[in-house]
C-alpha cells in the first residue's frame, strides 16, 4: 500500500491533483494595491508572531 504524505501548505491551495504545478506570480506583475495589501498582511503576521513568541518567553521566565 503506498504511503500517504502529509500535504504541504501550497498543496492545499494549488490546482487539483494531476493538473500540474501552478506557477507563482512574480511580485512586480501584481497590481500596486495587491502588493500593498500583501505587504501589510505579511507585516502583521510577522509582528503577531513576534508578540506571541515574546509573551511565551515571558511566561516561561515567570513560571521558572
PDBQT receptor file of N, H, CA, C and O in Angstrom, charges set to zero:
ATOM      1  N   UNK A   1       0.849  -1.170   0.000  1.00  0.00    +0.000 N 
ATOM      2  CA  UNK A   1       0.000   0.000   0.000  1.00  0.00    +0.000 C 
ATOM      3  C   UNK A   1       0.899   1.239   0.000  1.00  0.00    +0.000 C 
ATOM      4  O   UNK A   1       1.831   1.307   0.801  1.00  0.00    +0.000 OA
ATOM      5  N   UNK A   2       0.647   2.228  -0.879  1.00  0.00    +0.000 N 
ATOM      6  H   UNK A   2      -0.110   2.173  -1.531  1.00  0.00    +0.000 HD
ATOM      7  CA  UNK A   2       1.500   3.413  -0.928  1.00  0.00    +0.000 C 
ATOM      8  C   UNK A   2       1.351   4.249   0.342  1.00  0.00    +0.000 C 
ATOM      9  O   UNK A   2       0.275   4.340   0.933  1.00  0.00    +0.000 OA
ATOM     10  N   UNK A   3       2.445   4.839   0.727  1.00  0.00    +0.000 N 
ATOM     11  H   UNK A   3       3.319   4.765   0.246  1.00  0.00    +0.000 HD
ATOM     12  CA  UNK A   3       2.465   5.671   1.923  1.00  0.00    +0.000 C 
ATOM     13  C   UNK A   3       1.851   7.037   1.616  1.00  0.00    +0.000 C 
ATOM     14  O   UNK A   3       2.180   7.658   0.606  1.00  0.00    +0.000 OA
ATOM     15  N   UNK A   4       0.970   7.493   2.482  1.00  0.00    +0.000 N 
ATOM     16  H   UNK A   4       0.702   6.989   3.303  1.00  0.00    +0.000 HD
ATOM     17  CA  UNK A   4       0.361   8.812   2.304  1.00  0.00    +0.000 C 
ATOM     18  C   UNK A   4       1.304   9.871   2.840  1.00  0.00    +0.000 C 
ATOM     19  O   UNK A   4       1.857   9.731   3.931  1.00  0.00    +0.000 OA
ATOM     20  N   UNK A   5       1.483  10.918   2.078  1.00  0.00    +0.000 N 
ATOM     21  H   UNK A   5       1.034  11.032   1.191  1.00  0.00    +0.000 HD
ATOM     22  CA  UNK A   5       2.333  12.005   2.536  1.00  0.00    +0.000 C 
ATOM     23  C   UNK A   5       1.459  13.106   3.118  1.00  0.00    +0.000 C 
ATOM     24  O   UNK A   5       0.302  13.272   2.730  1.00  0.00    +0.000 OA
ATOM     25  N   UNK A   6       2.017  13.838   4.033  1.00  0.00    +0.000 N 
ATOM     26  H   UNK A   6       2.956  13.704   4.349  1.00  0.00    +0.000 HD
ATOM     27  CA  UNK A   6       1.308  14.975   4.613  1.00  0.00    +0.000 C 
ATOM     28  C   UNK A   6       1.301  16.101   3.597  1.00  0.00    +0.000 C 
ATOM     29  O   UNK A   6       2.348  16.443   3.047  1.00  0.00    +0.000 OA
ATOM     30  N   UNK A   7       0.123  16.691   3.335  1.00  0.00    +0.000 N 
ATOM     31  H   UNK A   7      -0.727  16.414   3.782  1.00  0.00    +0.000 HD
ATOM     32  CA  UNK A   7       0.087  17.778   2.356  1.00  0.00    +0.000 C 
ATOM     33  C   UNK A   7       0.846  18.993   2.868  1.00  0.00    +0.000 C 
ATOM     34  O   UNK A   7       0.837  19.291   4.062  1.00  0.00    +0.000 OA
ATOM     35  N   UNK A   8       1.489  19.675   1.963  1.00  0.00    +0.000 N 
ATOM     36  H   UNK A   8       1.497  19.432   0.993  1.00  0.00    +0.000 HD
ATOM     37  CA  UNK A   8       2.169  20.913   2.284  1.00  0.00    +0.000 C 
ATOM     38  C   UNK A   8       1.165  22.057   2.120  1.00  0.00    +0.000 C 
ATOM     39  O   UNK A   8       0.143  21.890   1.454  1.00  0.00    +0.000 OA
ATOM     40  N   UNK A   9       1.446  23.212   2.720  1.00  0.00    +0.000 N 
ATOM     41  H   UNK A   9       2.276  23.347   3.262  1.00  0.00    +0.000 HD
ATOM     42  CA  UNK A   9       0.514  24.325   2.667  1.00  0.00    +0.000 C 
ATOM     43  C   UNK A   9       0.194  24.703   1.226  1.00  0.00    +0.000 C 
ATOM     44  O   UNK A   9      -0.965  24.950   0.893  1.00  0.00    +0.000 OA
ATOM     45  N   UNK A  10       1.211  24.749   0.370  1.00  0.00    +0.000 N 
ATOM     46  H   UNK A  10       2.152  24.548   0.641  1.00  0.00    +0.000 HD
ATOM     47  CA  UNK A  10       0.955  25.125  -1.017  1.00  0.00    +0.000 C 
ATOM     48  C   UNK A  10       0.078  24.098  -1.724  1.00  0.00    +0.000 C 
ATOM     49  O   UNK A  10      -0.662  24.448  -2.643  1.00  0.00    +0.000 OA
ATOM     50  N   UNK A  11       0.150  22.826  -1.304  1.00  0.00    +0.000 N 
ATOM     51  H   UNK A  11       0.751  22.542  -0.557  1.00  0.00    +0.000 HD
ATOM     52  CA  UNK A  11      -0.692  21.796  -1.896  1.00  0.00    +0.000 C 
ATOM     53  C   UNK A  11      -2.170  22.068  -1.613  1.00  0.00    +0.000 C 
ATOM     54  O   UNK A  11      -3.033  21.727  -2.422  1.00  0.00    +0.000 OA
ATOM     55  N   UNK A  12      -2.458  22.678  -0.475  1.00  0.00    +0.000 N 
ATOM     56  H   UNK A  12      -1.757  22.955   0.183  1.00  0.00    +0.000 HD
ATOM     57  CA  UNK A  12      -3.839  22.916  -0.087  1.00  0.00    +0.000 C 
ATOM     58  C   UNK A  12      -4.514  23.964  -0.966  1.00  0.00    +0.000 C 
ATOM     59  O   UNK A  12      -5.737  23.957  -1.103  1.00  0.00    +0.000 OA
ATOM     60  N   UNK A  13      -3.737  24.861  -1.561  1.00  0.00    +0.000 N 
ATOM     61  H   UNK A  13      -2.743  24.867  -1.449  1.00  0.00    +0.000 HD
ATOM     62  CA  UNK A  13      -4.309  25.932  -2.352  1.00  0.00    +0.000 C 
ATOM     63  C   UNK A  13      -3.976  25.816  -3.836  1.00  0.00    +0.000 C 
ATOM     64  O   UNK A  13      -4.306  26.710  -4.617  1.00  0.00    +0.000 OA
ATOM     65  N   UNK A  14      -3.338  24.743  -4.223  1.00  0.00    +0.000 N 
ATOM     66  H   UNK A  14      -3.071  24.017  -3.589  1.00  0.00    +0.000 HD
ATOM     67  CA  UNK A  14      -2.936  24.550  -5.601  1.00  0.00    +0.000 C 
ATOM     68  C   UNK A  14      -4.039  23.949  -6.442  1.00  0.00    +0.000 C 
ATOM     69  O   UNK A  14      -5.152  23.729  -5.963  1.00  0.00    +0.000 OA
ATOM     70  N   UNK A  15      -3.731  23.686  -7.688  1.00  0.00    +0.000 N 
ATOM     71  H   UNK A  15      -2.827  23.865  -8.078  1.00  0.00    +0.000 HD
ATOM     72  CA  UNK A  15      -4.711  23.076  -8.586  1.00  0.00    +0.000 C 
ATOM     73  C   UNK A  15      -4.974  21.633  -8.158  1.00  0.00    +0.000 C 
ATOM     74  O   UNK A  15      -4.177  21.055  -7.420  1.00  0.00    +0.000 OA
ATOM     75  N   UNK A  16      -6.077  21.050  -8.610  1.00  0.00    +0.000 N 
ATOM     76  H   UNK A  16      -6.725  21.520  -9.209  1.00  0.00    +0.000 HD
ATOM     77  CA  UNK A  16      -6.383  19.658  -8.264  1.00  0.00    +0.000 C 
ATOM     78  C   UNK A  16      -5.275  18.719  -8.742  1.00  0.00    +0.000 C 
ATOM     79  O   UNK A  16      -4.517  19.055  -9.651  1.00  0.00    +0.000 OA
ATOM     80  N   UNK A  17      -5.191  17.548  -8.124  1.00  0.00    +0.000 N 
ATOM     81  H   UNK A  17      -5.807  17.275  -7.385  1.00  0.00    +0.000 HD
ATOM     82  CA  UNK A  17      -4.166  16.568  -8.491  1.00  0.00    +0.000 C 
ATOM     83  C   UNK A  17      -4.223  16.261  -9.979  1.00  0.00    +0.000 C 
ATOM     84  O   UNK A  17      -5.298  16.109 -10.559  1.00  0.00    +0.000 OA
ATOM     85  N   UNK A  18      -3.057  16.173 -10.578  1.00  0.00    +0.000 N 
ATOM     86  H   UNK A  18      -2.183  16.296 -10.107  1.00  0.00    +0.000 HD
ATOM     87  CA  UNK A  18      -2.958  15.848 -11.987  1.00  0.00    +0.000 C 
ATOM     88  C   UNK A  18      -2.981  17.072 -12.894  1.00  0.00    +0.000 C 
ATOM     89  O   UNK A  18      -2.732  16.958 -14.094  1.00  0.00    +0.000 OA
ATOM     90  N   UNK A  19      -3.280  18.252 -12.328  1.00  0.00    +0.000 N 
ATOM     91  H   UNK A  19      -3.482  18.345 -11.353  1.00  0.00    +0.000 HD
ATOM     92  CA  UNK A  19      -3.349  19.452 -13.161  1.00  0.00    +0.000 C 
ATOM     93  C   UNK A  19      -1.980  20.090 -13.348  1.00  0.00    +0.000 C 
ATOM     94  O   UNK A  19      -1.834  21.003 -14.160  1.00  0.00    +0.000 OA
ATOM     95  N   UNK A  20      -0.979  19.628 -12.614  1.00  0.00    +0.000 N 
ATOM     96  H   UNK A  20      -1.097  18.886 -11.955  1.00  0.00    +0.000 HD
ATOM     97  CA  UNK A  20       0.366  20.186 -12.733  1.00  0.00    +0.000 C 
ATOM     98  C   UNK A  20       0.552  21.356 -11.785  1.00  0.00    +0.000 C 
ATOM     99  O   UNK A  20      -0.415  21.883 -11.237  1.00  0.00    +0.000 OA
ATOM    100  N   UNK A  21       1.790  21.754 -11.598  1.00  0.00    +0.000 N 
ATOM    101  H   UNK A  21       2.576  21.325 -12.044  1.00  0.00    +0.000 HD
ATOM    102  CA  UNK A  21       2.046  22.855 -10.662  1.00  0.00    +0.000 C 
ATOM    103  C   UNK A  21       1.569  24.193 -11.205  1.00  0.00    +0.000 C 
ATOM    104  O   UNK A  21       1.612  24.450 -12.408  1.00  0.00    +0.000 OA
ATOM    105  N   UNK A  22       1.117  25.030 -10.295  1.00  0.00    +0.000 N 
ATOM    106  H   UNK A  22       1.082  24.821  -9.318  1.00  0.00    +0.000 HD
ATOM    107  CA  UNK A  22       0.655  26.365 -10.684  1.00  0.00    +0.000 C 
ATOM    108  C   UNK A  22       1.802  27.335 -10.425  1.00  0.00    +0.000 C 
ATOM    109  O   UNK A  22       2.306  27.403  -9.304  1.00  0.00    +0.000 OA
ATOM    110  N   UNK A  23       2.223  28.083 -11.435  1.00  0.00    +0.000 N 
ATOM    111  H   UNK A  23       1.814  28.028 -12.346  1.00  0.00    +0.000 HD
ATOM    112  CA  UNK A  23       3.360  28.994 -11.222  1.00  0.00    +0.000 C 
ATOM    113  C   UNK A  23       2.988  30.125 -10.267  1.00  0.00    +0.000 C 
ATOM    114  O   UNK A  23       1.861  30.621 -10.284  1.00  0.00    +0.000 OA
ATOM    115  N   UNK A  24       3.938  30.522  -9.442  1.00  0.00    +0.000 N 
ATOM    116  H   UNK A  24       4.853  30.119  -9.428  1.00  0.00    +0.000 HD
ATOM    117  CA  UNK A  24       3.743  31.643  -8.531  1.00  0.00    +0.000 C 
ATOM    118  C   UNK A  24       3.923  32.939  -9.316  1.00  0.00    +0.000 C 
ATOM    119  O   UNK A  24       4.896  33.078 -10.057  1.00  0.00    +0.000 OA
ATOM    120  N   UNK A  25       2.992  33.897  -9.163  1.00  0.00    +0.000 N 
ATOM    121  H   UNK A  25       2.202  33.784  -8.561  1.00  0.00    +0.000 HD
ATOM    122  CA  UNK A  25       3.142  35.146  -9.920  1.00  0.00    +0.000 C 
ATOM    123  C   UNK A  25       4.357  35.936  -9.424  1.00  0.00    +0.000 C 
ATOM    124  O   UNK A  25       4.692  35.905  -8.240  1.00  0.00    +0.000 OA
ATOM    125  N   UNK A  26       4.997  36.628 -10.332  1.00  0.00    +0.000 N 
ATOM    126  H   UNK A  26       4.725  36.653 -11.294  1.00  0.00    +0.000 HD
ATOM    127  CA  UNK A  26       6.119  37.477  -9.966  1.00  0.00    +0.000 C 
ATOM    128  C   UNK A  26       5.586  38.694  -9.220  1.00  0.00    +0.000 C 
ATOM    129  O   UNK A  26       4.553  39.258  -9.581  1.00  0.00    +0.000 OA
ATOM    130  N   UNK A  27       6.306  39.088  -8.176  1.00  0.00    +0.000 N 
ATOM    131  H   UNK A  27       7.145  38.629  -7.882  1.00  0.00    +0.000 HD
ATOM    132  CA  UNK A  27       5.869  40.189  -7.317  1.00  0.00    +0.000 C 
ATOM    133  C   UNK A  27       5.571  41.448  -8.131  1.00  0.00    +0.000 C 
ATOM    134  O   UNK A  27       4.543  42.094  -7.927  1.00  0.00    +0.000 OA
ATOM    135  N   UNK A  28       6.459  41.789  -9.043  1.00  0.00    +0.000 N 
ATOM    136  H   UNK A  28       7.294  41.264  -9.209  1.00  0.00    +0.000 HD
ATOM    137  CA  UNK A  28       6.296  43.026  -9.820  1.00  0.00    +0.000 C 
ATOM    138  C   UNK A  28       5.109  42.967 -10.786  1.00  0.00    +0.000 C 
ATOM    139  O   UNK A  28       4.632  44.005 -11.244  1.00  0.00    +0.000 OA
ATOM    140  N   UNK A  29       4.634  41.764 -11.096  1.00  0.00    +0.000 N 
ATOM    141  H   UNK A  29       5.021  40.920 -10.725  1.00  0.00    +0.000 HD
ATOM    142  CA  UNK A  29       3.497  41.665 -12.011  1.00  0.00    +0.000 C 
ATOM    143  C   UNK A  29       2.162  41.864 -11.286  1.00  0.00    +0.000 C 
ATOM    144  O   UNK A  29       1.119  42.000 -11.927  1.00  0.00    +0.000 OA
ATOM    145  N   UNK A  30       2.198  41.881  -9.938  1.00  0.00    +0.000 N 
ATOM    146  H   UNK A  30       3.045  41.770  -9.418  1.00  0.00    +0.000 HD
ATOM    147  CA  UNK A  30       0.971  42.097  -9.177  1.00  0.00    +0.000 C 
ATOM    148  C   UNK A  30       0.618  43.584  -9.184  1.00  0.00    +0.000 C 
ATOM    149  O   UNK A  30       1.511  44.430  -9.203  1.00  0.00    +0.000 OA
ATOM    150  N   UNK A  31      -0.672  43.906  -9.171  1.00  0.00    +0.000 N 
ATOM    151  H   UNK A  31      -1.397  43.218  -9.156  1.00  0.00    +0.000 HD
ATOM    152  CA  UNK A  31      -1.071  45.320  -9.109  1.00  0.00    +0.000 C 
ATOM    153  C   UNK A  31      -0.552  45.971  -7.819  1.00  0.00    +0.000 C 
ATOM    154  O   UNK A  31      -0.363  45.290  -6.811  1.00  0.00    +0.000 OA
ATOM    155  N   UNK A  32      -0.325  47.279  -7.854  1.00  0.00    +0.000 N 
ATOM    156  H   UNK A  32      -0.479  47.833  -8.672  1.00  0.00    +0.000 HD
ATOM    157  CA  UNK A  32       0.202  48.010  -6.697  1.00  0.00    +0.000 C 
ATOM    158  C   UNK A  32      -0.655  47.802  -5.451  1.00  0.00    +0.000 C 
ATOM    159  O   UNK A  32      -0.125  47.622  -4.355  1.00  0.00    +0.000 OA
ATOM    160  N   UNK A  33      -1.967  47.828  -5.616  1.00  0.00    +0.000 N 
ATOM    161  H   UNK A  33      -2.397  47.974  -6.507  1.00  0.00    +0.000 HD
ATOM    162  CA  UNK A  33      -2.876  47.653  -4.476  1.00  0.00    +0.000 C 
ATOM    163  C   UNK A  33      -2.699  46.265  -3.849  1.00  0.00    +0.000 C 
ATOM    164  O   UNK A  33      -2.728  46.127  -2.626  1.00  0.00    +0.000 OA
ATOM    165  N   UNK A  34      -2.519  45.253  -4.678  1.00  0.00    +0.000 N 
ATOM    166  H   UNK A  34      -2.495  45.365  -5.671  1.00  0.00    +0.000 HD
ATOM    167  CA  UNK A  34      -2.310  43.896  -4.179  1.00  0.00    +0.000 C 
ATOM    168  C   UNK A  34      -0.982  43.795  -3.446  1.00  0.00    +0.000 C 
ATOM    169  O   UNK A  34      -0.907  43.164  -2.392  1.00  0.00    +0.000 OA
ATOM    170  N   UNK A  35       0.063  44.404  -3.986  1.00  0.00    +0.000 N 
ATOM    171  H   UNK A  35       0.002  44.916  -4.843  1.00  0.00    +0.000 HD
ATOM    172  CA  UNK A  35       1.366  44.405  -3.313  1.00  0.00    +0.000 C 
ATOM    173  C   UNK A  35       1.262  45.068  -1.942  1.00  0.00    +0.000 C 
ATOM    174  O   UNK A  35       1.804  44.558  -0.961  1.00  0.00    +0.000 OA
ATOM    175  N   UNK A  36       0.565  46.206  -1.874  1.00  0.00    +0.000 N 
ATOM    176  H   UNK A  36       0.125  46.620  -2.671  1.00  0.00    +0.000 HD
ATOM    177  CA  UNK A  36       0.417  46.923  -0.611  1.00  0.00    +0.000 C 
ATOM    178  C   UNK A  36      -0.375  46.093   0.398  1.00  0.00    +0.000 C 
ATOM    179  O   UNK A  36      -0.018  46.040   1.575  1.00  0.00    +0.000 OA
ATOM    180  N   UNK A  37      -1.442  45.451  -0.056  1.00  0.00    +0.000 N 
ATOM    181  H   UNK A  37      -1.732  45.494  -1.012  1.00  0.00    +0.000 HD
ATOM    182  CA  UNK A  37      -2.249  44.620   0.839  1.00  0.00    +0.000 C 
ATOM    183  C   UNK A  37      -1.440  43.447   1.361  1.00  0.00    +0.000 C 
ATOM    184  O   UNK A  37      -1.459  43.160   2.558  1.00  0.00    +0.000 OA
ATOM    185  N   UNK A  38      -0.732  42.769   0.474  1.00  0.00    +0.000 N 
ATOM    186  H   UNK A  38      -0.717  43.002  -0.498  1.00  0.00    +0.000 HD
ATOM    187  CA  UNK A  38       0.078  41.622   0.897  1.00  0.00    +0.000 C 
ATOM    188  C   UNK A  38       1.202  42.036   1.839  1.00  0.00    +0.000 C 
ATOM    189  O   UNK A  38       1.502  41.324   2.797  1.00  0.00    +0.000 OA
ATOM    190  N   UNK A  39       1.822  43.175   1.576  1.00  0.00    +0.000 N 
ATOM    191  H   UNK A  39       1.578  43.753   0.798  1.00  0.00    +0.000 HD
ATOM    192  CA  UNK A  39       2.884  43.666   2.448  1.00  0.00    +0.000 C 
ATOM    193  C   UNK A  39       2.335  43.940   3.838  1.00  0.00    +0.000 C 
ATOM    194  O   UNK A  39       2.951  43.565   4.835  1.00  0.00    +0.000 OA
ATOM    195  N   UNK A  40       1.182  44.590   3.912  1.00  0.00    +0.000 N 
ATOM    196  H   UNK A  40       0.681  44.894   3.102  1.00  0.00    +0.000 HD
ATOM    197  CA  UNK A  40       0.556  44.861   5.210  1.00  0.00    +0.000 C 
ATOM    198  C   UNK A  40       0.209  43.578   5.962  1.00  0.00    +0.000 C 
ATOM    199  O   UNK A  40       0.415  43.488   7.173  1.00  0.00    +0.000 OA
ATOM    200  N   UNK A  41      -0.317  42.594   5.246  1.00  0.00    +0.000 N 
ATOM    201  H   UNK A  41      -0.485  42.668   4.263  1.00  0.00    +0.000 HD
ATOM    202  CA  UNK A  41      -0.656  41.322   5.879  1.00  0.00    +0.000 C 
ATOM    203  C   UNK A  41       0.588  40.585   6.370  1.00  0.00    +0.000 C 
ATOM    204  O   UNK A  41       0.577  39.989   7.447  1.00  0.00    +0.000 OA
ATOM    205  N   UNK A  42       1.660  40.629   5.579  1.00  0.00    +0.000 N 
ATOM    206  H   UNK A  42       1.669  41.113   4.704  1.00  0.00    +0.000 HD
ATOM    207  CA  UNK A  42       2.902  39.958   5.983  1.00  0.00    +0.000 C 
ATOM    208  C   UNK A  42       3.504  40.635   7.211  1.00  0.00    +0.000 C 
ATOM    209  O   UNK A  42       3.997  39.957   8.112  1.00  0.00    +0.000 OA
ATOM    210  N   UNK A  43       3.469  41.966   7.252  1.00  0.00    +0.000 N 
ATOM    211  H   UNK A  43       3.069  42.517   6.520  1.00  0.00    +0.000 HD
ATOM    212  CA  UNK A  43       3.991  42.698   8.412  1.00  0.00    +0.000 C 
ATOM    213  C   UNK A  43       3.186  42.339   9.654  1.00  0.00    +0.000 C 
ATOM    214  O   UNK A  43       3.753  42.081  10.716  1.00  0.00    +0.000 OA
ATOM    215  N   UNK A  44       1.867  42.322   9.518  1.00  0.00    +0.000 N 
ATOM    216  H   UNK A  44       1.407  42.531   8.656  1.00  0.00    +0.000 HD
ATOM    217  CA  UNK A  44       1.012  41.975  10.661  1.00  0.00    +0.000 C 
ATOM    218  C   UNK A  44       1.275  40.551  11.146  1.00  0.00    +0.000 C 
ATOM    219  O   UNK A  44       1.323  40.297  12.349  1.00  0.00    +0.000 OA
ATOM    220  N   UNK A  45       1.442  39.636  10.212  1.00  0.00    +0.000 N 
ATOM    221  H   UNK A  45       1.403  39.843   9.235  1.00  0.00    +0.000 HD
ATOM    222  CA  UNK A  45       1.732  38.255  10.568  1.00  0.00    +0.000 C 
ATOM    223  C   UNK A  45       3.053  38.145  11.332  1.00  0.00    +0.000 C 
ATOM    224  O   UNK A  45       3.133  37.454  12.347  1.00  0.00    +0.000 OA
ATOM    225  N   UNK A  46       4.079  38.828  10.841  1.00  0.00    +0.000 N 
ATOM    226  H   UNK A  46       4.013  39.390  10.016  1.00  0.00    +0.000 HD
ATOM    227  CA  UNK A  46       5.399  38.787  11.497  1.00  0.00    +0.000 C 
ATOM    228  C   UNK A  46       5.316  39.414  12.887  1.00  0.00    +0.000 C 
ATOM    229  O   UNK A  46       5.845  38.854  13.847  1.00  0.00    +0.000 OA
ATOM    230  N   UNK A  47       4.659  40.567  13.006  1.00  0.00    +0.000 N 
ATOM    231  H   UNK A  47       4.229  41.022  12.225  1.00  0.00    +0.000 HD
ATOM    232  CA  UNK A  47       4.550  41.226  14.309  1.00  0.00    +0.000 C 
ATOM    233  C   UNK A  47       3.716  40.410  15.288  1.00  0.00    +0.000 C 
ATOM    234  O   UNK A  47       4.073  40.303  16.461  1.00  0.00    +0.000 OA
ATOM    235  N   UNK A  48       2.610  39.832  14.824  1.00  0.00    +0.000 N 
ATOM    236  H   UNK A  48       2.319  39.919  13.871  1.00  0.00    +0.000 HD
ATOM    237  CA  UNK A  48       1.796  38.978  15.692  1.00  0.00    +0.000 C 
ATOM    238  C   UNK A  48       2.592  37.768  16.156  1.00  0.00    +0.000 C 
ATOM    239  O   UNK A  48       2.495  37.363  17.314  1.00  0.00    +0.000 OA
ATOM    240  N   UNK A  49       3.367  37.201  15.268  1.00  0.00    +0.000 N 
ATOM    241  H   UNK A  49       3.446  37.530  14.327  1.00  0.00    +0.000 HD
ATOM    242  CA  UNK A  49       4.201  36.052  15.620  1.00  0.00    +0.000 C 
ATOM    243  C   UNK A  49       5.254  36.458  16.648  1.00  0.00    +0.000 C 
ATOM    244  O   UNK A  49       5.492  35.739  17.618  1.00  0.00    +0.000 OA
ATOM    245  N   UNK A  50       5.877  37.607  16.432  1.00  0.00    +0.000 N 
ATOM    246  H   UNK A  50       5.683  38.191  15.644  1.00  0.00    +0.000 HD
ATOM    247  CA  UNK A  50       6.895  38.081  17.377  1.00  0.00    +0.000 C 
ATOM    248  C   UNK A  50       6.275  38.363  18.739  1.00  0.00    +0.000 C 
ATOM    249  O   UNK A  50       6.875  38.040  19.765  1.00  0.00    +0.000 OA
ATOM    250  N   UNK A  51       5.088  38.960  18.769  1.00  0.00    +0.000 N 
ATOM    251  H   UNK A  51       4.601  39.222  17.936  1.00  0.00    +0.000 HD
ATOM    252  CA  UNK A  51       4.412  39.222  20.040  1.00  0.00    +0.000 C 
ATOM    253  C   UNK A  51       4.094  37.922  20.758  1.00  0.00    +0.000 C 
ATOM    254  O   UNK A  51       4.243  37.834  21.977  1.00  0.00    +0.000 OA
ATOM    255  N   UNK A  52       3.658  36.915  20.020  1.00  0.00    +0.000 N 
ATOM    256  H   UNK A  52       3.536  36.986  19.030  1.00  0.00    +0.000 HD
ATOM    257  CA  UNK A  52       3.350  35.613  20.623  1.00  0.00    +0.000 C 
ATOM    258  C   UNK A  52       4.593  34.957  21.172  1.00  0.00    +0.000 C 
ATOM    259  O   UNK A  52       4.556  34.387  22.263  1.00  0.00    +0.000 OA
ATOM    260  N   UNK A  53       5.686  35.020  20.451  1.00  0.00    +0.000 N 
ATOM    261  H   UNK A  53       5.716  35.483  19.565  1.00  0.00    +0.000 HD
ATOM    262  CA  UNK A  53       6.941  34.414  20.913  1.00  0.00    +0.000 C 
ATOM    263  C   UNK A  53       7.441  35.155  22.136  1.00  0.00    +0.000 C 
ATOM    264  O   UNK A  53       7.958  34.533  23.065  1.00  0.00    +0.000 OA
ATOM    265  N   UNK A  54       7.296  36.480  22.156  1.00  0.00    +0.000 N 
ATOM    266  H   UNK A  54       6.876  36.985  21.402  1.00  0.00    +0.000 HD
ATOM    267  CA  UNK A  54       7.747  37.277  23.284  1.00  0.00    +0.000 C 
ATOM    268  C   UNK A  54       6.925  36.960  24.530  1.00  0.00    +0.000 C 
ATOM    269  O   UNK A  54       7.484  36.824  25.619  1.00  0.00    +0.000 OA
ATOM    270  N   UNK A  55       5.603  36.841  24.385  1.00  0.00    +0.000 N 
ATOM    271  H   UNK A  55       5.148  36.951  23.501  1.00  0.00    +0.000 HD
ATOM    272  CA  UNK A  55       4.764  36.544  25.549  1.00  0.00    +0.000 C 
ATOM    273  C   UNK A  55       5.020  35.131  26.066  1.00  0.00    +0.000 C 
ATOM    274  O   UNK A  55       4.974  34.895  27.273  1.00  0.00    +0.000 OA
ATOM    275  N   UNK A  56       5.288  34.191  25.162  1.00  0.00    +0.000 N 
ATOM    276  H   UNK A  56       5.325  34.382  24.181  1.00  0.00    +0.000 HD
ATOM    277  CA  UNK A  56       5.602  32.817  25.615  1.00  0.00    +0.000 C 
ATOM    278  C   UNK A  56       6.910  32.821  26.376  1.00  0.00    +0.000 C 
ATOM    279  O   UNK A  56       7.049  32.112  27.373  1.00  0.00    +0.000 OA
ATOM    280  N   UNK A  57       7.871  33.608  25.920  1.00  0.00    +0.000 N 
ATOM    281  H   UNK A  57       7.757  34.183  25.110  1.00  0.00    +0.000 HD
ATOM    282  CA  UNK A  57       9.171  33.684  26.588  1.00  0.00    +0.000 C 
ATOM    283  C   UNK A  57       8.996  34.289  27.985  1.00  0.00    +0.000 C 
ATOM    284  O   UNK A  57       9.598  33.810  28.945  1.00  0.00    +0.000 OA
ATOM    285  N   UNK A  58       8.174  35.340  28.102  1.00  0.00    +0.000 N 
ATOM    286  H   UNK A  58       7.684  35.730  27.322  1.00  0.00    +0.000 HD
ATOM    287  CA  UNK A  58       7.915  35.972  29.394  1.00  0.00    +0.000 C 
ATOM    288  C   UNK A  58       7.215  34.998  30.337  1.00  0.00    +0.000 C 
ATOM    289  O   UNK A  58       7.563  34.919  31.515  1.00  0.00    +0.000 OA
ATOM    290  N   UNK A  59       6.227  34.253  29.826  1.00  0.00    +0.000 N 
ATOM    291  H   UNK A  59       5.945  34.317  28.869  1.00  0.00    +0.000 HD
ATOM    292  CA  UNK A  59       5.519  33.294  30.657  1.00  0.00    +0.000 C 
ATOM    293  C   UNK A  59       6.445  32.206  31.146  1.00  0.00    +0.000 C 
ATOM    294  O   UNK A  59       6.374  31.805  32.308  1.00  0.00    +0.000 OA
ATOM    295  N   UNK A  60       7.313  31.721  30.278  1.00  0.00    +0.000 N 
ATOM    296  H   UNK A  60       7.371  32.047  29.334  1.00  0.00    +0.000 HD
ATOM    297  CA  UNK A  60       8.268  30.673  30.673  1.00  0.00    +0.000 C 
ATOM    298  C   UNK A  60       9.210  31.198  31.737  1.00  0.00    +0.000 C 
ATOM    299  O   UNK A  60       9.519  30.483  32.690  1.00  0.00    +0.000 OA
ATOM    300  N   UNK A  61       9.673  32.428  31.598  1.00  0.00    +0.000 N 
ATOM    301  H   UNK A  61       9.423  33.009  30.824  1.00  0.00    +0.000 HD
ATOM    302  CA  UNK A  61      10.568  33.009  32.586  1.00  0.00    +0.000 C 
ATOM    303  C   UNK A  61       9.868  33.238  33.911  1.00  0.00    +0.000 C 
ATOM    304  O   UNK A  61      10.480  33.105  34.971  1.00  0.00    +0.000 OA
ATOM    305  N   UNK A  62       8.579  33.585  33.860  1.00  0.00    +0.000 N 
ATOM    306  H   UNK A  62       8.082  33.693  32.999  1.00  0.00    +0.000 HD
ATOM    307  CA  UNK A  62       7.812  33.840  35.067  1.00  0.00    +0.000 C 
ATOM    308  C   UNK A  62       7.562  32.552  35.852  1.00  0.00    +0.000 C 
ATOM    309  O   UNK A  62       7.623  32.534  37.081  1.00  0.00    +0.000 OA
ATOM    310  N   UNK A  63       7.276  31.465  35.107  1.00  0.00    +0.000 N 
ATOM    311  H   UNK A  63       7.227  31.479  34.108  1.00  0.00    +0.000 HD
ATOM    312  CA  UNK A  63       6.978  30.179  35.752  1.00  0.00    +0.000 C 
ATOM    313  C   UNK A  63       8.222  29.489  36.276  1.00  0.00    +0.000 C 
ATOM    314  O   UNK A  63       8.130  28.655  37.176  1.00  0.00    +0.000 OA
ATOM    315  N   UNK A  64       9.384  29.820  35.732  1.00  0.00    +0.000 N 
ATOM    316  H   UNK A  64       9.460  30.498  35.001  1.00  0.00    +0.000 HD
ATOM    317  CA  UNK A  64      10.607  29.103  36.098  1.00  0.00    +0.000 C 
ATOM    318  C   UNK A  64      11.125  29.518  37.450  1.00  0.00    +0.000 C 
ATOM    319  O   UNK A  64      12.148  29.005  37.903  1.00  0.00    +0.000 OA
TER     320      UNK A  64
